[in-house]
Amino acid sequence: MTRPSLLDEAAVAALVASLPGWTLAQGGKAIERRFRFPEFEATMRFVNRLADVARRHDHHPDMKVGYNYCEVLFTTHDAGGLTSLDATCARAAQELAALP
């Protein structure tokens, strides 16, 4: 599989602007967001659904999970920063967080 190339500064700025709640991390080489849920079961449904997305895209986020939250960080390690793959997976995470 061909991996996407790094986004330039303008594309990174546009990406963050298009993803409500996401912020730059790791000196602009990653994006992160904390998702909140009503209880642990909802948190784990989100984590498991996001794991499925990650497997399908061969792109795995760093996640920190608590009772009613999940912190998600995306970066493309082999590219050394943000790529279109991070954007795709972050948008998927947003959609998943809205599911019951």
C-alpha positions in Angstrom: 0.0 0.0 0.0 1.3 3.4 -0.9 1.3 5.7 2.0 0.1 9.3 1.6 2.6 12.2 1.7 2.9 14.9 4.4 0.4 17.7 4.4 1.9 21.2 4.0 1.2 24.0 6.6 -1.8 25.3 4.8 -3.4 21.9 4.5 -2.7 21.2 8.2 -4.4 24.5 9.1 -7.4 23.7 6.9 -7.6 20.2 8.4 -7.7 21.5 12.0 -10.2 24.2 11.0 -12.5 21.5 9.5 -12.4 19.2 12.5 -14.3 20.7 15.5 -12.7 19.9 18.8 -9.4 18.6 17.3 -6.2 20.4 18.1 -2.6 20.2 16.9 -0.2 18.2 19.1 3.4 17.1 19.0 4.6 20.3 17.5 2.1 20.2 14.7 2.9 16.6 13.7 -0.3 15.2 15.2 -4.0 16.0 15.9 -5.8 15.0 19.1 -9.2 15.2 20.7 -10.9 14.1 23.9 -14.3 12.5 23.3 -16.8 12.3 26.2 -19.4 9.6 26.8 -22.2 9.1 29.3 -20.8 5.9 30.7 -18.1 3.3 30.3 -20.0 1.0 28.0 -20.5 3.9 25.5 -16.8 4.7 25.7 -15.9 1.1 24.9 -18.3 0.9 22.0 -16.5 3.9 20.5 -13.1 2.4 21.2 -14.0 -0.9 19.5 -15.6 0.8 16.5 -12.5 3.1 16.1 -10.3 0.0 16.3 -12.2 -1.5 13.3 -11.7 1.7 11.3 -8.0 1.7 12.2 -7.6 -1.9 11.1 -9.4 -1.2 7.8 -7.2 1.8 7.1 -4.0 0.2 8.5 -3.7 3.4 10.6 -3.7 3.1 14.3 -4.2 6.0 16.7 -2.9 6.4 20.2 -5.8 6.2 22.6 -6.2 6.9 26.3 -9.4 5.4 27.7 -11.2 6.3 31.0 -14.6 5.7 32.4 -16.4 8.3 30.3 -13.8 9.5 27.8 -11.4 8.5 25.1 -8.4 10.7 24.1 -7.5 10.0 20.5 -4.2 11.1 18.8 -3.5 10.6 15.1 -0.2 11.0 13.3 1.4 9.1 10.4 4.6 7.9 12.0 6.3 6.6 8.9 5.7 10.0 7.1 6.8 12.0 10.2 3.6 14.0 10.6 0.1 14.6 9.3 -1.3 13.1 6.1 -4.7 12.7 4.5 -5.0 9.4 6.3 -5.1 11.2 9.6 -7.9 13.4 8.3 -9.9 10.4 7.1 -9.6 8.6 10.4 -10.3 11.7 12.5 -13.5 12.3 10.5 -14.5 8.7 11.0 -13.8 9.1 14.8 -16.2 12.1 14.9 -18.9 10.1 13.1 -18.5 7.1 15.5 -18.6 9.3 18.6 -22.1 10.4 17.5 -23.5 6.9 17.4 -25.4 5.4 20.3 
